[in-house]
Each structure stands twice: as C-alpha cells, then as structure tokens.
Amino acid sequence: MPPDAYAKELDRLWEQVRPLYTSLHAYVRMKLVETYGKDVVPEKGPIPAHLLGNMWAQQWSALYPLLAPKDADPGYDLTKILVEKKTDARQMVRTGEGFFTSLGFGPLPKSFWERSLFTRPRDREVVCHASAWCIDWVDDLRLKMCIEINAEDFATVHHELGHNVYQRAYNRQPFLFRDSANDGFHEAIGDTVALSLTPEYLVKIDLLPKTPPPGKEIGYLLNLALDKIAFLPFGLLIDKWRWQAFSGEVPEARWNQAWWDLKRKYQGVVPPMARTEGDFDPGAKYHVASGTPYSRYFLADVLQFQMHRALAKTAGCATPIHTCSIYGNKEAGARLIKMLEMGQSRPWPDALEAVTGQRQMDATAILDYFAPLQKWLDEQTKGVPKGW
C-alpha cells in the first residue's frame, strides 16, 4: 500500500468509529462537568487532558468509578474468584494454554514451562512489563511476566500467549516471512482472544457457576470503551504527528504546537496549562522517543473486533457479539490457524480474508460490539452538546 493510500486508509477507518468516540467524549465531559464544575471543564469544548486519568490521555479507564452507571455490577468478581480458588501464576498460564488447545492449537512445549518467567524474582530486579518471545524463531517460546492473581493479568496471559501461538504457527515459513501479516496483526490476535473471555467462557472452565442475568452489559462495555474507544484517536495521531515532523510539513519550531493541534482535533483534549516550543510533549511518549511505529496499535484495535465478529459467526454464536466466545470451537480455530500459519508470506489482505472473508479492514465491527453502549450513551447525553 503506498504511503499516501495508507494514511487515507487510517482516516477512513477513523471516520467509521468517530461517532461512537464523540458520544463517549460527550458523556465523559458531562460527568466531569458535574464533578469539577463549568469553570474547570467547558460544557461544549475540549476536555483538559489532566482530568482523564492517564499521562497522555490515551486511555480513560481510571475514570470508570466516576462514570459507572447505576447497577453496573456485572454479577461476579473474577479477581475474587481467582483468589478464592487459590489460583497461582502457573495455573493462570495453563488456563490460557487451554483456551488455545480448545481451538486446535498444540500444547506449549516443555521448554516454555522451564524457561519462562511467571513471577517476580526475589533475588534481582527485572522489567515486569508482559511480553512474549520466540527465542529461536522455531519453538523456543517464552512468556516474561510478573503475574498477579487478578482479572487484568488473567486477560493479559491470554493476550501474550496469542503472540506465542502466532510465533509458532508461522515457524515453517522461510525465515524472512516469520512475522505477522502486517504490524497490526500480532497485537490484534491476543486482543481478539481476550474478547472471548466472556462469562460463558468462565462457566465452561468452572470459574463461574452460571452466567449472570442479562442487562448487566453496560458497565462492562463502558469500562472496555474507556480503554479501547478512548484509545483510537490517540493511536491515530502519534504517527500523524511523526509524518508531519519528518516530512517537513511542520517545521521544528512548531512541533509542540502541532502535537496539541492534533490532540485537540482527534481526541478533543487540550493541555491543562499553557505550552510552548520550549516544551516537547511528544517526547514524553516512549514510542516517539524510541522511533517505534504506532499506527499498528490503532489497526490492532480495529482488527481485533473485525476478527472477533467473524470468528463468533463461524462458531455459530447467535447472541450479541459482546457475549460471544469462540472457546472450544474447532471450526473457528481452523480459520484462525490458517491465517496465523501464513505469517508474512502473503499480502495482509489474504490473511485477513482467511479469518473474516473480507479483504478490507472494517471498523464497523466496533460499532456492532458496542451497539448497546452507543444507545445508552445517546440516552444519557440527550440534550447535551457533542463535539468540541
């Protein structure tokens, strides 16, 4: 895909999901106005970035206690369940492995269990940020993670193992093709799996006695949206800023201003205090300072929902897609395995088609997944200004 076409493709995908983001932004701003007052948060304008619970305002899930709807209790506490069952780190990983073997993937190799890091060592400092590795590009798979017994790490284990099974799936390709179909695919696979960690899945693996009654999904969807939907414009603007800076479209003397112009345009946020070119706020983001491409994360957000929708349909799920799990479905697993085994040997549209039947990335799956939340947000913000 030519560079200009790639930039236009990102814009096309963003336009598909922008209405949902605008609704979420309006609801969050309304609640912040109620909390801090109109003198701090404008009723119609952008939100001051420091109120969103994250250094870069890239994810807003820290605000969930402030934003949660009434009766938001999902009916179970996964962290509490895991602790009460005396689950340990290795059992968490075994559960994640079981998800993939239920789809038709082979079990993890013996060396994985001998060489991975599951808990924080007592005798040395380590970087605990979760990551998955294939050391020999064939079968020496490893997980590096200081696992805590909670719901967040339960999902993270499944996500990281998604990297491992992808790494092993393409290990028979020529060496140069042992990578994901495009930058977004590797991140998307683990997140696609994480979308299947539904109450239905927890019942099947005996962590829940029964699924909670219907009507409890708004709290779950709102919490997820504060992570996934709030991130979308941020995932888009990092590389947009970088392209402007590297191409010379924006001169160095306006780099910081350009950063905040993009944050205002796409995120609807503004700095909490006056900024000058003596500041370099983009450099506070690791991926900017390290030169790490970032639109991959935007694409992963889109792809995970597109893949989940298609795999849920393959698995025969007839309920709303946010309730669907592909756990135990060999047909869905076969589609996934077919795509993973391609690695980078085929153009990414071929890989996408193997899973979804589509050759174009499609963000409408996000709208389908969050449809109940969109309806609820529109009800909550009726008569409230939208946009900035």
PyMOL commands that set and color helices and strands:
alter all, ss='L'
color gray80, all
select helices_A, chain A and resi 3-36+49-51+61-67+78-84+89-103+110-115+151-169+175-177+183-194+199-204+217-247+252-267+281-284+286-289+295-314+321-323+330-342+348-356+364-369+371-380
alter helices_A, ss='H'
color red, helices_A
select strands_A, chain A and resi 47-48+131-134+141-144+269-270
alter strands_A, ss='S'
color yellow, strands_A
deselect
rebuild
show_as cartoon
